[in-house]
Amino acid sequence: MSEPQFDPTQSFGIIGAGALAHNLAAAWTHRQPTQAIDVWARHASAGLALRDAVARAVPTSVAEPSGEAEEDPRSGVRLLNGIDECCTVHTIVLAVRDQDLRDVAIELAGHPSEVPGAVVLHASGALSLDVLKPLQTAGYAIARCHPLVSLRRKADPHAFEGVGFAVDGEAFARDRAQGLARWLGGWVLPAIPTEAAAVQYHAAASLLAGGVGTLFEHALDGMARALGDRDSARRGLIELLRSVAHNLEEVEPRDALTGPSARGDVEVVRSHLASLTPQGADLYRALLPTMLELAHARGSLSDENRDRMLEFLAREGVR
Ligand SMILES: NC(=O)c1ccc[n+]([C@@H]2O[C@H](COP(=O)([O-])OP(=O)(O)OC[C@H]3O[C@@H](n4cnc5c(N)ncnc54)[C@H](OP(=O)(O)O)[C@@H]3O)[C@@H](O)[C@H]2O)c1
């Protein structure tokens, strides 16, 4: 069976002007330079900021200077005057915060679709499709299309390249979402079978994305104090992080583990804990039992060194 295709000559729109909206509008403009993307931003200044950011990031896009009345551009970002104008758009992405999704879906449902085959997508990893249900009776097919990526308010035309998308929903809308994911340069993850699995999926993603960011904060603090230069510390740590990611692409996490904890070096670990911020030391302590388990499982940590480390951890109050 052939994979669903996305038709970029049909109209495409976004509700919202935040992180997802910025990246999506830039990616669209980069890939479809001859057709504008429709954006409904409830605050005019946010819409103009998005439009300018996209015009800067994708120079082929035609955008009016900030604050001036908008003609009807054939490329770049076309700002809509109200959510009611979305009813003539073929594919609409609700790029609003999760807590606002339900209200926005209800508001849009007040403006039934005027085009055949209209689809509305949400991009939340935490919420199910239920939140879009009010739209079904207004002539919109619905799907969830969650990009497994960390986005910030930046117009990056390449933001979705290589990214896995979790997609589910009504068959027609799901096909549209899968086609969109591939058209953006991404790929479609295996279907998530149940809502419980969807929670597991999102918990795993949040643990990694949030966890790495949090660890980085404390590693950067310690490294910057050691080097006396935060920029060099960041640059050095980013390369370290890249090397970890690269190793994790090729081997199992336990085989990628390096450092004194993996060797069971109690004295080095003790001095590390003393040198970190209290929060950084707490994070280090919390990770140590799992590090030991992984190192022991791969056979690089002897029983004797593991026991010495466990005794040390017990004295540190770690179970
Ligand atoms: N950021 C990520 O890394 C990421 C990754 C994957 C998926 N997602 C998903 O993408 C979706 C959007 O997240 P985000 O990070 O882009 O959020 P965000 O940066 O906080 O932006 C949310 C946008 O929604 C707008 N908005 C809220 N209520 C609205 C309404 N009633 N009408 C019109 N616009 C409204 C906000 O406008 P105001 O500024 O006026 O409040 C803001 O522009 C969420 O479902 C999120 O789970 C995000």
The ligand as an ORCA input file, in Angstrom:
! r2SCAN-3c Opt
* xyz 0 1
  N       7.120     23.504     22.258
  C       7.417     22.216     22.056
  O       8.563     21.783     22.249
  C       6.346     21.277     21.553
  C       6.770     20.055     21.005
  C       5.797     19.160     20.556
  C       4.447     19.508     20.649
  N       4.071     20.711     21.179
  C       2.636     21.021     21.271
  O       2.351     22.141     20.449
  C       1.236     22.843     20.980
  C       1.615     24.319     21.098
  O       2.665     24.428     22.051
  P       3.687     25.655     22.002
  O       4.920     25.169     22.690
  O       3.795     26.204     20.635
  O       2.941     26.690     22.951
  P       3.279     28.211     23.169
  O       4.635     28.534     22.655
  O       2.951     28.527     24.583
  O       2.233     28.981     22.227
  C       0.856     28.846     22.416
  C       0.174     29.850     21.509
  O      -1.238     29.614     21.558
  C      -1.880     30.872     21.593
  N      -3.257     30.761     22.098
  C      -3.660     30.343     23.313
  N      -5.020     30.393     23.385
  C      -5.448     30.846     22.188
  C      -6.714     31.132     21.639
  N      -7.823     30.959     22.366
  N      -6.786     31.566     20.371
  C      -5.665     31.762     19.640
  N      -4.423     31.521     20.111
  C      -4.325     31.079     21.361
  C      -0.976     31.686     22.488
  O      -1.254     33.029     22.349
  P      -0.906     34.087     23.540
  O       0.559     34.331     23.411
  O      -1.769     35.227     23.169
  O      -1.281     33.446     24.849
  C       0.397     31.290     21.900
  O       0.669     32.032     20.724
  C       0.884     22.195     22.313
  O      -0.169     21.302     22.125
  C       2.168     21.436     22.656
  O       1.917     20.305     23.476
  C       4.985     21.608     21.625
*
